[in-house]
Every structure is written in C-alpha cells, then in structure tokens.
C-alpha cells in the first residue's frame, strides 16, 4: 500500500487532496510572496486521525506542514519547493466540544474559524476578545500557534493570555491531553506555553480551552485628530486615567492610510471634514458606565485643554462605529493597488513609539527618497505596522529590491530601543535567519534543544521559526 493510500485509509475520500490543481489554495499565501509544492493535502476530521497521520509520517520521515486558515504573513504555513511535504489542514476539525458559561470557557477544535467563536461567545452573552483583520478566515489553532495579537491586546492580552488548556499531537503521533479549564494549576512546567507561538514546529494543536469574558453592555469609539504621535501616547495615558482603565483599544492611523482607504476601497468617504496628519481610533467598553459618549467627551475636553487633541468624531450609532473600525481594518488591503509595500510588524516600548517613527522615516528617506510611510497599529501595546510604500511612479520591483536593506534598517532601529522585530505575526520562513541578529546565542540554543528533544526527526514544519544551524 502506497503512502497516499495509507493516508486515504485514515481520512477517507473527503480528507485527501492529491490533484495539483485542487491543492493550489493550500500552496500559496494571500500576498503571493510564498508558494510551494506538496506531496498531498490531508484534512483529518478528528484528533485520532491527526495522530494516525503524524505517526505514519514519523515512521516514513515525511515532513509535515500544519495549516489553519493560511493567513500567515511570514510564510509559516506554506511548504517549500521540494514537493515531499504533507500539508495537514485542520479546517475540517471545527467542532465545539463544550461551552462552560459558569467557568467562562469554550473548548473547541483547532479548525474553528475565529469569527465563529466570537459569534458563539456572543450568543451566550460573552465575548472572545481576539480581534484581528483575518478573523473571517483564520482558525483558532493557527491563532494559538502564532500567538496572534490584534486590537484588544491592550486590555485583554495576546492569544497566549486567553488559553487555559491544549490538546496536541506530538511529533511521534502521541496525543497530549492538556485540555484543562483550571485557572490555577501550579504543578510544574506549563507545557502548553511551548506550543503557543511554536508555529507548528513542536506539534499539532488539535483543540483548546479558551477564556470568554462577560460581554460589555456599552461601547463607544471616537476618531480623534492629534498634532503628532507623541500626543497619541499622552492621550492614552489621559484616557486610561479618566476612564478607570476602560480603554479596550487604541489605534494609530496616519493621514495617508485614510487617503488610501478612501481611494482604493469602495464605499468609503473621509470621516474627517478637515485633513490632519495623525489620528487615533479609541474604544471604551464598560458594563457599568452607560453613557460612555459623555465620558469620552470629558476625556476629549481635557485633551483639547492639554493641546493633544485637535478634532474628534464620536459616532452616534453602532453602524457608524463599525464603519470607523472598518476604516482601520481596510488599511492593509488599501495599500496593495499602490504597488510594492515592505511590511514590518515591530514593537517598541510605548514611550519610544514617536522616536522609532522619526528615526525610521529619516533612515529610509536616505535609502529610498520619496517613499511613503504607512505607519499604523496598536499603540496601547507598542506594536506598529510600519509599511514603507513605494514612491509614486517608481518601478515596483526596483522598490522591492530594497527589501533586505529596508527591513534590516527598521529592525535594527527597533532592536536599539529594546524592541522586537516581530510583535504578533511570528517568524515563519521570512524572519527565521534574522533571529540570531536580535536574540542571544543562548536563547537560540535553548530553542534548538527544545526542538531536538520533542522532534528529533525534524518533521514538524521544518525550516520555519528556528534559524538554520551554523
């Protein structure tokens, strides 16, 4: 019996794709930066099927690429060109195993779509606070494997902070049942943390227990024009102080981002009657403060007095609030029609955000005069999406030829401020060999030791996350 036949025996006809044409959607990511080839795509329905597939791959030393919604921005879910890797897609594993409203948890399969989990929590009067642009297609297993961030990290933390327990298929096919819903469990190493952010290099996450939170009764957002980036940081401090820390999100938005969305996304108009260079989108949430718009007005009034607010819009309806959030969510896609964009996902201490932007802009103007900086993101946790856009009229490929120089410059500046070159997108294929520039030798060595201990055959997502050995 061939390898393919053995896989078919495990997953059935609906769980196997071998036709190259049918595999195309699994072989490239949405930006088309990374493409690859695969021996086959396996789509198991149960944890036992995952275990059987992994056990077979271990016996035959066949490398595995675990894949969720395939929304990675660093090539972590894409195979290489050898064609000998098996893509293990979790999309058919989308069962809800348990909803515990008393304990405030969901137990779900790894293939559940994030937006569906948000709806599930909402149906029970709760919320799941992970909010990211790809939530309509990304899967919770992938979110956990990459420790996804999003717009509410300021208040609720990263994905890592939402996970209580995991079920994982290890590289030899053994199943680790760590699906605990305990919030206190001080019995040794917290093993789940090895797999959160591990990008599928240590095992396949097949299920998880995640926290859900009482749904806030009231929410209010405002789009605020500010004189400069430093004012955004000052506004955050003011808003948290005056609201009793009811700020659940705060996003930095430059003028160019609004212009690009209005230009390139249908049915968008400029929300600000007057043009300003910098804006913040701020959200307050509460179950006790009913009139958040009044509270927001008080914050804005003090902001005007302190000269950190120039103008503001407070939407009067939920639909208008969602329109402002849609403006923020469309920024990434609105850049694509403009040509080449060299995207960065950095974090720096919050107090250094303005310094970083100033230094990075100045450095890149020397490398690519006339480049357009599209800098936006989650300033409440120090995470910026710093996206240099090609100058108008410049050849796209000529611009992209500067990718390595530009990225090294940006990452060096973030590192000089004790920041990170990857705040929430992960490492994948794109950044793995840059890690030794920004992590100590002992950190890299410890990562390799863990990998060697759990996956001595190196079959779990090989060539991702970990830098090549010297």
N, C-alpha and C positions, 0 to 999 in steps of 0.2 A: 504494500500500500504506500503510495507516494505521500510526501509531506502534506500536499494540498488536500488529498483525500482524507488524511487523518484530521486535519482542521475541519473539514466538512462533516466528518463523523461527530465532532464536538459541537459545532454551532448550527448545523443544518444548512439547507439551501439559502435561507434568508440571511444567514450570518456570514456569508463568504462572497467576496468580490475578487475575481481574478482577471476579468477583462480590462485591459489597459485603458480603454475609453471610459469605462464605468468608474475607474479608480481616480480619474483626473481631479475631482473635487477634494480628494484627500492628499494630493501630492503637491499642492502649492498653497501659499497663504495669500491673503486678500490684497496685499501690496505687490504681489508677483516678484518680490525680491528673492524668495527662496522657492525652488522647485526641486523635486527629486523623483526617484523611482522606488517601487516596492515590489516585493515578491507576490504579495496579496494583501487584502484588507480583511481582517477578521472582526466581526461585530457580535460579540457574545451578548447573551441575554441575562446571564446570572453570574454570580461570583464563582460558582463551581466551574462554569465554562471558562472563565478567565484563568482560573487555577490550572485547568487541564491544558489550555493553550500555552501558558507560561512554562508548565512542566515539560511539554513537548519541545518547546523552543530551547529550554535548558539542556535537554538530552541531545539535541541536534546542534547546539551552539548557534542558534539563529537569533540575530539581534531583533529587538522589539522597539517600536516607536509608539508609546501610548499617546492617544489623541482624544481630546474632548471636542469642543466646538471649533477647534482650529482657528482661533482668533489671536494666536500669539503674534507679537510684534518683533520677536527676536529669533524666529525660525526654530523654536523649541519643539514644535510638533510636526516638523517636515523631515522626511527621510533624506538620506544622501543619494548620490547617483549610482551607487553600486547595484541597486536592484535586488539585493539579498535580504533586505529588512522586511519584517512583518509590521504593518500598521495595525495596532489594536485600538479600534474605535469603541468608545463607551456609549455611543449615542442611543443604543437600544436598551441600556440599563438606566431606566428613568422612573423606577417605582418609588412611591412614597411609602416607607416602611412604618413610620409612626409619627403622629402629631401629639405632643405632650403639652397641653395648654397649662397644666398645673406647674410643670417644671420649666416651661418656656423653651422647648426644644423641638427640632424636626430631625428625624432620622430618614435619610434619603439616599438613593443610589447616586453614584458619581455622575451619571449621564443626564441628570435633571438639569433643564435649562434654568439659568439664574432668574429670568423674568417670571417663570412659572413658580419658582419658590417664593418670590416676592408676592405673587398673587395668592398662593396658598397661605402664607402667613397673614396676609390682609383679610382673607376670608374668615380667619379665626380671630380677628381683632388684634393681630400682632403685626410686626414689621420685621423684615430681614434687611439689615442696613447696608449691605453691599450694593453700591450703585455705580455702575461703570457703563461706558458707551456701548459695549458689545453685549449688554445683558439680554438682548433678544435672541442671541445665538450661542453665547458661551455657556459652558457647563460647570457645575459646582466642583466637579473633580479637577478640572483644569484650573479653576479659580484657586483651589486649595494647593494644587501642585506648584502654582506660581506665586502664591501668597498675594493675590490681587489686592489692589488698594481702592481707589475710587474717591468720590467726592465727600464721603462722610467719615473718613478716617479721623479727622479732627475730633469727632465726638465719640465714635464707636470703636475705632481701631481698624487695623488691617484684617484680612481674612483670617490670619493666624489667631486673632483675638476672638473670632466667632466660633472656633472649632473646639468641641469638647472631646470627641472621640472619632476614631477612624477604623475602617476595615481595609486591610491592604493585602494584596497578593505579592509575596516576596519573590525574588528572582529565581528561586528554585521551585516555585509553584505552591509553596506552603501558604496557608491563609492565616494572617494575624487578625484576630477578632478583638479590636480595641474600641468597640462601639459603646463606650461608657457615656452616660449623661451626667456623671458626677462633676460638680464644680470644684470640689476639693478631693484630691487623691494624691497624697504625698507618700508614694510607695516606691520611690526610686526614679530612674531616668524617665523623663516624659517622652516616650518613644515616638508619639505622633509628630513631635516637632521635627524629627528627621525627615519626614515625608512632606511636611508643609513647606513649600518653597524648594523642594528637591527636584522639581521639573521632571518627574518620572524616571530619575536615574537610579533610584533605590528600590522601587517597587511600584505597583499599580494600585492607586487608590480606587476602591470599588464602592465604598459607602462612607457616610459621615454623619455624625451628630453635630448639629449646629444650633447656636443660640438664636432665639427670636425675642423681640422686645415689645412691650406694650406700645401700641400704635399711638403716636401723639395725636391729641384731639385737634390741635391747632398748628398751622404752619403759615409762615409769611416770608416772602422773599422780596428783595429790593435790588435794583440795578443802580449802583452808586458810582458817579463820576468822581475821580480823585486827581489831585495835582501831580502825583508821582507815585512810584512803587513804595517808597518809604511810608507814605500816607496810608497805604493798604495795611501795612503791619501795625501802624498806630491805631487804625480803625478796628482791627481785630481785637487788640487789647481793650479798647474802649467798649466795644460791643459785648465782649465776654464779661467784663466787669459790671456793666449796667444791666445786663440781662440775667445775671446769675448763672452764667455759662450755659445759656440756651442756644448758643450758636452751633448749628449742626453742620453747616457747610459754608465755605467762603472761597470763591474762585476769582483769580486774577484774569482779566480779559483786556487785551490791548485794542486800540482803535483799528489796527489792521485786521484783526480777527473778525470784528463786526463787519468791516467793509467786505471781507472775503465771503462771509456767510450771505450777506445781502446780495452780493454779485453772483455767487455760484450756486446757491440753494434756492429752489423755487419757493415762492410764497413767504419770503422774509422781507420785512422792511426795517429800517433803522429805528430802534426803540427810543433813541435819544434825539430830541429835536435839535440839539446843538452838539457839535463834534468835540470830543475830548480825547486826549491821548491814552488815558488809562481808566479802567473801570474795575469794580468788584461786584460779583453777584453773591449776595449774602442771604443765608436762610436761617430763620429762627424756628424752633419747634418746641412745643410745650403741651402738657396736658392740664396745666393749672392756670396759665396766663392766657385768657380767652382773647383779649384784644391785642394781639401781637403787632398789629399795624400801628397802634398808639405807642407801644414800646419802641418800635423801630423808628417812629417819628422823633421820639425823645433822644434816641441814640444819634440820629442824623442831625438833630438840632445842636447837640453838643459837638458833633463833628464839624458842623459849619462854624461854630464859635472857635474851635481849635484850628480851623483852616485846613482840615484834612478831608473835607467834603466840598465838592463844587456844585453838584446837582444830584438828583435822585429820582427814581421812578418806583413807586410802590403799587404793584398791580392790585386791582380791585376784585379779581375773580381767580378761581383755581385755574381756569383755562389760560388766563394771561400769565399766571405764574409759570405754568408748564411751557408756555411759549418762550419765556426767558430761559428756562432750563434747556429747551431745545436749541436755542441760540448757542449756548455753551457746548452742547453735545455735538453740534454740527461743525465745530471749528476744525477738527482733524480732517474730515472729508472735504471741507471747502477749500483746502489747500491743494488738493490733487489736480484740479484743472489749471493751476497756475504753473505747473512744471515740477521741477525737482525740489524736494524738501529733505533735508538731512535731520532726522528726528532724534531727539535726546530726551531721556527720562531721568533727570538728575534730582538729587535732594541736597540741600544745604541747611545749616541751622537757620531758623526763621529770621533771626536778626541779621543774617548775611544775604538775604534774598536780593535786596536792592544792589548790594555790592557785586554779587555774582552777575546780575544782568548788565550792569555798567561795564564790568571787566570783560565779559564775554562779547558784548556788542563791539567794544573797541578793538578787541583782538581779532575778531572775524572780519571787521571792515578792512583790516590790513591784508587779510588773506583773500577776500572776495569783496572788493569795493562795490557798494551798491546793493549788497544782499539785503533781504527783507526779513527782519527778525519777527517771528510769530511766537511770542512767549506767553504762555498761559498755564493755569494749573492750580493746584491745591495748596495755596499759601499757608493754610492753617497747619499743615504738617511739613512744610518746607519743600514740597515736591513741585518742580516746574517741568513742563514740557517745553523744552527750548528747541524750536524748529526753525533753523535758518532756511529761508525760501530763496530760490534763485532770483537774481536781479531780472527785472523785466527786459526782455529782448536777448537775454543770454541763452546760449545753447544748453539744453537740459543735461546732456552727457558731459559737456565741459564743466558744468557746475558740479555734477555728481562725482567727477574725477577727484574732487577735493574732499571726499567723504572721510578718508582716514585722517587727513591733516586737521580737518574741522573737528571731528569727534575727539581726537586726542587733545586738541586745544581746550575744548569745552570740558572734557572730563578732568583734565589737569587743573583747571581753574576750580571746579567743584571739589576736587580732592585737596587742593591747597587750603580750602575752607573747612576741612574735615567733613566733607560731604560724600555722597555716593554717586557712582556713575549709573546706577540702576535703582530707582526708588520703588517701582512697582511692576515693571514689565518683565523682570527676570534677566537671565543671561543667555540661555539658548545657544544657538550657533554663533550669533552675531558678536557677542562680547566675551566669549569664554577665554580667549587668549590675551585679553586685556586685563583679566583679573590679577595676574602677578604684578602689574604696574601699581595696583591700588590695594592689594591685600598682602599681608606679611607672608613670608615663607612658611611659617608655622601654621598659619590659617589654611593655606593651600595644601600643606602636607596632611593636616588633620582631615580635610575634606577627602583627599585621596585615600587615606586609611579607612575612613568610614565606607567609601565606595568599594574598596577592595574586600572589606570584611563582609559586606552584605551581598555584593555582586562580583565574586571573584572571576566569573567568566566574562564580565563586561558586556552583558546582553541587554541591559535596561537602558534604553535611549542613549546608546554610546555616541560620543562626540559632542555631547551637549553639556552645558553648565561648567564642567570641570576643564581647566586648561590642559593642553597637551603636556605630557611629562617631558622634562628636559632630557 
